Amino acid sequence: MSSDFLILSLAPLLVAIISSMSCALLGNFLVLRRQSLIGDAISHVALPGIVASFLITGTLAASAMMIGAGVAAIVTLVLIEAIKRLGRVESSAAMGVAFTAIFALGVLMLEMSDASGVHIDVQHALYGNLESLIWFEGLDWTALFDPAALAELPPQLPRVAWVGLLVAIFVVVAWRPLVIGSFDPAFAASVRAHPLLTDVTLVIMVAITAIAAFEAVGSILVIAMFICPAASARLMTDRLLPQIAWSQVFAFASAVLGYVLAGYGPGWFGHDVSLSAAGMIASVSGIILLFACLFGPRRHGAMARMAAD
Amino acid sequence: MIDSFWQALTFTAGYNTTLVTLGSAMLGASAGMIGSFIVLRKRSLVSDAVSHATLPGLVLAFIILALLTGDGRWLPGLLIGAAASAAIGLWGVQAISSRTRLGEDAAIGAVLSTLFGLGVVLITVVQALNVKGQSGIDSYLVGATAGMLASEAQLIGISALVVLIVVFMFRRQFLLVCFDRQYAYTRGINADHIDMMMLLLLLTVTVIGLKVTGLILIVALTIIPPVTGRFWTDRPSRLIAIAALCGALSGYIGAAASSSASGLPTGPLIVLTAFLLFSIGLLFSPRRGMVAMLLAQHRFRRRVHLRQGLLSLARDEAIYDDLTLKVLRRHGYIRRDGVATPPGRVAARDAEHEEHLWSLYRQLYPDEAAQLDHQGLDPIEESLPPDMVSSLENRLPSPARSAR
């Protein structure tokens, strides 16, 4: 049992936890700034980027894929900005035009090339493949202290770990401008907290996190993790630091509960199958949000409370 | 391939293809039409939440049908399931954004990702059940009209037509609610009911479009055509007509293109056609297109250079700027060696006189001057009333007046 856990579950569980928590950390600022759907747009265009990079380079190397997804994210953001400025439409419509068109292009390229044979396909991009992150060397617990065995860990794990660290450092270093810009952009400009620069950096960090997590957990889970834990946390407290703490707790809980339910849940009912872990984690985070909406102590916001008094 | 594309466009590629092409065009028209109102209400991405929210209902309906009949691929049943869960998603977005402090963006993202996640879990349940026709589910993700039954195409086409007619009948109420809820209220229109009706029609379009464009891309059909329309007109009634036309064209051309070769996915082709029409508007619209804007900017720049060049001529200053020299030479105001020609001297004197008038006007009436566009560049007789111009002329200090 223990070796089964190490081989099959340790790496995916850790990847799920780390990506969930780093997405949720940035999600706090997206929810506060009412920009949650940036994460949606970016994770949809990761697929076209990856397909394009495969068609150009012919490899599925992680670096080429990440660069492709990054380029696609930048193209999308520029396109959104251009449509907003030139067409004078509001940002959600501009976003809807840009990311659907690029996603459509990605699906078309995928179907018309041979790429669909080599383990990138639409379903994979949406659902992720957490379950395939197997650690073949994890035969028993001593492997955790064996450098040779640790080197055989799936490469996604160190990747999301580095990105998680990067996100944490970003939030700590850019704390002041991030917070001021989230609540009062005009004031941020007046105290030289560089709201524009902060916005752009935040979006770039969101893109990096989404792309790193995307390959392992799929784009839908990335969107869920950007929004649900942070939104639930927002309903729990009025203060930012406790909100971030809550969001981390919710993200951790969703990842662990979702993974366990997907992997072992059917077994409890006597069925020897496993369900999609990424989908289950997203569902659990949604259930947490549902409870927060129903019972969260700060669900109504300050204005409604003032009106009630 | 070109041949069969042409056949599909001219409805000579067989009964089924014709039905599919017509059905897609109808779907595009109704999606563009209802989408216009949603975009005007600034809620375009609500349809993204609605479309992703169809997945769990769709898969659940598939499971139930498969358990009851052995084969889950019965389109009407699947669509009912999809509509039910889309309605739950829509209600979720409404409830979260109106009853909690969270914004609509967070509500959309949360509903979209959670319900889609649930759908993915249910898909793995289907795989575990090992029933017939599982691969049919995947076609709802990115759309597939290849192998669509004639009855399915008819169902889609007729439902889209019904939506189109309903939207057309209620267009005035919808517009009123989009632009002025207060006024709608005084006219005895319940804005909340009309809002709800718009969203239900959006939901219907989303659900019937699932099979054609797939659930990820149907949102594009409700956003891209209205935004395209925005490039060509400022009047809402025309916007809706243009959006419907663009949607119909995208559905028609996209479905025809996808039937021209096997393995071409319908949804992406329809969306890319819509995006192509959008790009044409973005580039070439006379009002807001990039080409029109660049031309206008170019013309404006030349006018500024011409005016500054003439003023320099009048003051006998040397001109170094290449563009200024080029513009002056083009008008025949200076010779190749930079010396002013007789018409150039006349134009320069006029320009200086006009500049004096403008600066006097700015001095006397600073507020009015600030409100004029391009003040100082347009001929003053065209920008200001004649009596104002003559009073300015009379007030000019004498040396400037005698220069005329």
Contacts between the chains, C-beta under 8 A, distances in Angstrom:
chain1	res1	chain2	res2	distance
A	31	B	102	7.2
A	31	B	103	7.6
A	31	B	106	5.0
A	34	B	103	4.5
A	34	B	105	5.1
A	34	B	106	7.5
A	35	B	105	6.9
A	36	B	103	7.6
A	36	B	105	4.4
A	36	B	106	4.7
A	36	B	108	7.6
A	36	B	109	4.3
A	37	B	45	5.9
A	37	B	105	5.1
A	37	B	108	6.5
A	37	B	109	5.7
A	39	B	109	7.0
A	40	B	45	7.9
A	40	B	48	7.3
A	40	B	109	5.6
A	40	B	112	7.0
A	40	B	113	7.9
A	44	B	216	7.6
A	83	B	227	7.3
A	83	B	282	7.3
A	86	B	282	6.2
A	86	B	288	6.3
A	86	B	289	8.0
A	86	B	290	6.2
A	86	B	293	7.3
A	87	B	227	6.0
A	87	B	230	5.9
A	87	B	231	6.1
A	87	B	282	6.7
A	87	B	288	6.5
A	88	B	230	7.5
A	88	B	288	6.9
A	89	B	39	7.3
A	89	B	227	5.3
A	89	B	230	5.9
A	90	B	42	5.1
A	90	B	44	8.0
A	92	B	42	6.9
A	92	B	43	7.7
A	92	B	44	5.1
A	92	B	45	4.6
A	92	B	105	7.4
A	93	B	39	5.2
A	93	B	42	7.6
A	93	B	44	4.3
A	93	B	223	5.7
A	93	B	226	7.6
A	93	B	227	5.5
A	94	B	227	7.6
A	95	B	45	6.9
A	96	B	44	4.9
A	96	B	45	5.7
A	96	B	47	8.0
A	96	B	48	6.7
A	96	B	219	6.1
A	96	B	220	7.0
A	96	B	223	3.8
A	96	B	224	7.6
A	97	B	220	7.5
A	97	B	223	5.8
A	97	B	224	5.2
A	97	B	227	5.4
A	97	B	275	7.3
A	97	B	278	6.4
A	100	B	216	7.8
A	100	B	217	5.9
A	100	B	219	6.0
A	100	B	220	3.5
A	100	B	223	7.1
A	100	B	224	7.1
A	100	B	271	5.8
A	101	B	220	6.8
A	101	B	224	7.1
A	101	B	271	6.2
A	101	B	272	6.8
A	101	B	274	7.8
A	101	B	275	3.9
A	101	B	278	7.7
A	103	B	216	6.6
A	103	B	217	7.0
A	104	B	217	5.7
A	104	B	220	6.8
A	104	B	267	6.9
A	104	B	268	3.9
A	104	B	269	7.9
A	104	B	271	3.8
A	104	B	272	5.2
A	104	B	275	7.2
A	105	B	268	7.0
A	105	B	272	6.3
A	107	B	142	5.2
A	107	B	217	7.8
A	107	B	265	5.9
A	107	B	267	7.2
A	107	B	268	4.4
A	108	B	264	7.8
A	108	B	265	6.5
A	108	B	268	4.1
A	108	B	269	6.7
A	108	B	272	6.6
A	111	B	263	6.1
A	111	B	264	6.9
A	111	B	265	5.0
A	111	B	268	7.6
A	112	B	263	7.4
A	112	B	264	7.2
A	122	B	138	8.0
A	122	B	141	5.9
A	122	B	142	5.7
A	123	B	138	6.5
A	123	B	141	7.0
A	126	B	116	7.8
A	126	B	120	7.3
A	126	B	141	7.3
A	126	B	216	7.9
A	127	B	120	5.1
A	220	B	113	5.4
A	220	B	116	4.9
A	220	B	117	5.7
A	220	B	120	6.7
A	221	B	113	7.5
A	221	B	117	6.7
A	223	B	109	5.9
A	223	B	112	6.8
A	223	B	113	4.1
A	224	B	110	7.5
A	224	B	113	3.6
A	224	B	114	6.0
A	224	B	117	5.9
A	226	B	109	7.1
A	227	B	106	5.7
A	227	B	109	3.9
A	227	B	110	5.0
A	227	B	113	6.6
A	228	B	110	5.2
A	228	B	113	6.9
A	228	B	114	6.6
A	230	B	106	7.9
A	231	B	102	5.3
A	231	B	106	4.7
A	231	B	110	5.6
A	234	B	101	6.8
A	234	B	102	6.3
A	234	B	106	7.8
A	235	B	100	6.1
A	235	B	101	7.1
A	235	B	102	7.2
A	262	B	121	7.1
A	266	B	128	7.4
A	271	B	128	6.9
A	273	B	124	7.6
A	273	B	128	3.9
A	274	B	124	7.6
A	275	B	121	5.0
A	275	B	124	4.4
A	275	B	125	6.5
A	275	B	128	7.7
A	276	B	120	4.8
A	276	B	121	5.3
A	276	B	123	7.1
A	276	B	124	4.4
A	278	B	117	7.0
A	278	B	120	6.8
A	279	B	116	7.8
A	279	B	117	4.3
A	279	B	118	6.7
A	279	B	119	7.3
A	279	B	120	3.2
A	279	B	121	4.0
A	279	B	123	7.8
A	279	B	124	7.1
A	280	B	117	7.2
A	280	B	121	5.3
A	281	B	117	7.2
A	282	B	113	5.4
A	282	B	114	5.6
A	282	B	116	7.2
A	282	B	117	2.6
A	282	B	118	7.5
A	282	B	120	7.6
A	283	B	114	6.0
A	283	B	117	4.8
A	283	B	118	4.6
A	283	B	121	6.0
A	285	B	114	6.7
A	286	B	110	6.6
A	286	B	111	8.0
A	286	B	113	7.4
A	286	B	114	2.7
A	286	B	115	7.4
A	286	B	117	6.9
A	286	B	118	7.4
A	287	B	114	7.9
A	289	B	110	5.5
A	289	B	114	7.2
A	293	B	95	7.6
A	293	B	96	6.1
A	293	B	99	7.5
A	293	B	100	5.4
A	296	B	100	7.6
A	298	B	101	7.3
A	299	B	99	7.7
A	299	B	100	4.8
A	299	B	101	6.7
A	300	B	99	7.8
A	300	B	100	6.8
A	300	B	101	6.2
A	301	B	100	7.4
A	301	B	101	3.0
A	302	B	101	7.9
A	304	B	101	7.4
